[in-house]
Amino acid sequence: KMAILCRAVLVMLAVVLSGCGVTSSLRLSDRQTIPIDRMIEEVSDAQIIFVGEIHDNPDHHAIQYQVIKGIHANGKPLAIGLEMFSAGSQRELDAWVEGQLDSARFAALYAQNWTEPLELYAAIFQYARDNRIPLVGLNVPSELIQEVKRRGFQALPEEMRRKLSPDISCEVSDEYLAFMGRILPKHGGNSEVLSHFCEAMMLWNSLMARNLAAYLEKHADTTMVVLTGVSHARKTWGIPAQMERGKRQFDYRVILPELPNRAGFPQVTNADADYLTIEPSNAFLRQLLSDVQ
């Protein structure tokens, strides 16, 4: 238990150190570099703030932590939407925030939902608990998404189809196929495999958008910071695009991390995000996280 506690303290220290290092962002509307604090101030009026991540990158979680703390400091009701937990985990997430679920049981719940090290998100989850900020599970059953990846949307068993609302979209454009073919070259050579993969991603984004909208329809005065992978957070083809298909429109902003040297990714424009965070090199942080995992 002492080892686990020490590890958590070290990781929270790492997050703080990283947060101190990430100081700038690129505002994509005018390509101006601005301080992170200014970026947080500019997005704070939106009801939804998507903060994308590469799941195993600790710098990205440090930025998310900064945004959450900055929005919370404004005093408005706040919730944190999570790709890392399914909507079916909501009762346990509520218990964690209310202090009714201990750390061991929460860690077990996390392990049932997500495979990345818990330490990457530890400071965020603890901050939510300490400040009674709701954690909202947005994800969907993985077996549904995996089935679409394997066989395509049209091949879904009838019992799975019955669970989906008729307005759930799985449409895939030629532009999206071409984009995913560039960033996923191992799929690009097989049109059927790529098409099924894209259908699965569209269904995934559509269902998470539905879960997100359902929460905000019940909590209309709440601002939600959404933590999710970069491809889900993008305006183009991601959850935001699916939100725009809904009956109710929500004001949102999208913050993405820089993705240097990511083969196949085009330059991010204002059509994809509102801000790009500019990350300094932080070898010490990466080594510290490596040592404590």
N, C-alpha and C positions, 0 to 999 in steps of 0.2 A: 504493500500500500504506500509506503514511504517513497519507493522508487517511482510509482505512478504519479504521486504528488509532485516530486521533484521534476519529473519530465514535463508535467503540465505547466509548472512555474517557468521552466526554461523556454518552453514554446511560447508562452504568453510574453516573456521578455523578448523573444525573437520577433514577435508580431509588433511590439512597441518599437523596437529598433528599426524594423522595416518601415513602419508607419512614419517614423521621423525622417526616413530617407526619401520617400516618395513625396515630392513637393510640387510637381508640375503636371499639367494636363494640356492637351491640344484641343481647343474648341474648334470643331470641324466646320461650323457654319462660316467662320472667317479665317480659319487656319492660324489663330492666334494662340500663343502659349500663355497660360494663366496659372496662378497658384491653385493647388488642390482645394484650399479653403474657399477660394472664389468659385471654383467649379461646384462645390457642395452648396454654396449659397445660391447659385444660379439654378440648380436642379431642385431645390427644396420645396418649390411651390407645386411640383408635379405630384400626382397621386401615386404613380408607380415609377420607381427608379430601378432599372435593370443594371446590375453590375456584373459583367461577364467575367469568366475565369477559365484558365486552363487548370483542371482540377488539382493537379499535383504541384502547382506553382505557389509557394508560400507568399511571394510578393503580391500576388493577386488577392489572396485572402486578407493580407494586411491593408490593402486599399479598400476592400469591402468593409473591414472593421472601421477604418477612418470615416467612410461614408455613413455607416450606421451611427457612429458616435456623433458625427456632425449634424445629421438630421434629428437625432434624439435630443440634442442640445437646444433645438428650436422650440421644444415643448409641445409639439403636436402629437396626437396619437400615432404610434408607429407599430408596424408589424414587419416581420422578416419572412419572406417567402423562400422556400428551400426546394431545389431540385433533389437535395440529398435525402429527403424523406418522402414517402408516399403519403397521399391524402388519407390512407387507411391508418396511419400512425398518429393521427391528430390527437386522440385522447391522451396518449402517452406524452406527446410534445407539450400539451397543456399542463399535464402533471409536472413535467420537468420545470416549466416556467414558474409554476406556483410553489415550487419547492417540495413537492410531494413524491418525487421520483429521485432515488439516490443515484450517485454517479455510476455505480456498477451496472444498474439496470438501464440507465440511459446509454451507456457504452454498448450494452448488448443490443439495444434497440437500433442504435446507429449501425452496428455491424450487420444487422439484418437488412438494412436499407442501402448501405454504401460501402465501397471497398477501399477508398483512400484512407490514409491514417487519420484517426479522429483528431490528432494533435493539430492538424492543419486548420481546423475550425474551432478549436477549443476555446480560444478567447472570445469568439463571437457567441458561442452557445452560453458561456458563462456570463457574458455581459447581458444577454437576453434574460437569463435567470435572475441576475442581480437587480435588474431594472424592470422586471415584469413586462418585458416586451414579447408579445405573442410570436411564437415560431409556427409557421404555417406550412405543412407538407403539401407540395404541389405535384409530386411525381405520380406515375401511374403504374399498374402492375407490369413488371418487366416481361412476363410471359406473353402478354399481348403484343408488345413491341417486337419481341424476338420472333413471334409467329409471323408478323407482317414482313420482317426482314427475310425470313426463310422462304415464304410462299407468296407474299403479296397481299394487299388488302382484300382483293376479291375472293381469296381462298380462305378467309377467316371462317372458322366454324360458326354455325348459326347462334350458338349460345353466347359466343363472344360478341357477335354483331348486335344482339338484343341489348347488351349493356351500353351501347353507344347511342348518343343522341343523334337524331337525323341530321342536325346541322353540323356535325363533326366533319371536318374536311380532311381529305387525304390527296387532294389534287396536286400534281407535280408538273411544273412548267418545264419547257425545253431549257430555259435559262438556268433553272435550278439544277437540272440534270447535268448541264455543262459545267456549272460551278462545282458541284460535288464530284464530278469526274476528274476535275483538276486537283482537288485537295485530297481525293481518295484514289490515287492511281491504281491501287490493287483491285478496285471495283470497276474502274473505268473501262477495262477491256471486255467486260461482260455486261451487256445492256440490261439483261433481265435482273441480274444481281444488283446492279446499280439502281434500277427502277424500284425494286422492292425496298432497298435501303432508303431511298428518298421518300417513298410512301410511308415507311415506318417513322422517319423523322418528322414528316408533316403531321401524321397522326399524333405523335408524341407532343409536338408543339401545340396542336389544337386542343388536346386534352388538358395539358398544363394551363393553357390560356383559360379554359373553362373553369378549372379549379380556382385560378387566380380571380377571375371575374366573380365567381360565386361568393368568395370571401368578401370582396370589396362591396358587393351589392348589399351584404348584411352589415358592413362596417364602413358606411359611406364617408365618414370623417377621418378615416385612417389613411396614412401614407404607408405604402409598402415598398421596402427595399428587397428586390428579388435577386437571389444568388443562384446563378446557373451557368452552365457552360457557354462558351463564346458563341457557338452556332445557334443555341437556343435564344440567346440574348439579342442577336442581331435584329435590326429593324426588318431587313430584307430576309424573308422566308422563316424568320424565327417566331417566338411567342408574340412579340409586338404585332407582327403582321396578322396573326390569328386573332389577337384581341380586336383588331380593327374590323373583323368580320362579324363581331358580336352585335347584339341588339343595342347594347349600351357602349358608348365610347368613353375611354379613359385617357386623361392626359398623362403622358409618360415621357421619360428621358432614358437614353441608353448610354452607358459608360462601358467601354471596352478597353482591355489592356493592349499595349503594343504587342505585336506578334512578329518580331524581327526574325528573319531567316526561316520563316514558315513556308515551305515550298507549296506553291499553288494558290496561296492566298493573295488576292488582288489588293491594291491599296484601299484602305478603308476610307469611305467618304461619308458625307452627311446623310446619304441615303441609307447607310448601315448603322450609324451611331451618331450621338451628339458630342461625345468627348472620347479622346484616347488618353489614358494615363501614361505618363512618361516615367519609366522606371530606371533608377540608377543601378549599376552593377553592385551586388551585395553578396560577395562570396562568403563572408563570415556568417551571414544568416543561413545560407544554404548549407554550409558545413555544420552549423549548430543543429539545424533540423535533422540532418542526416545522422548526426551522432546520437540524438535522443530517440529516434524511431526504433 
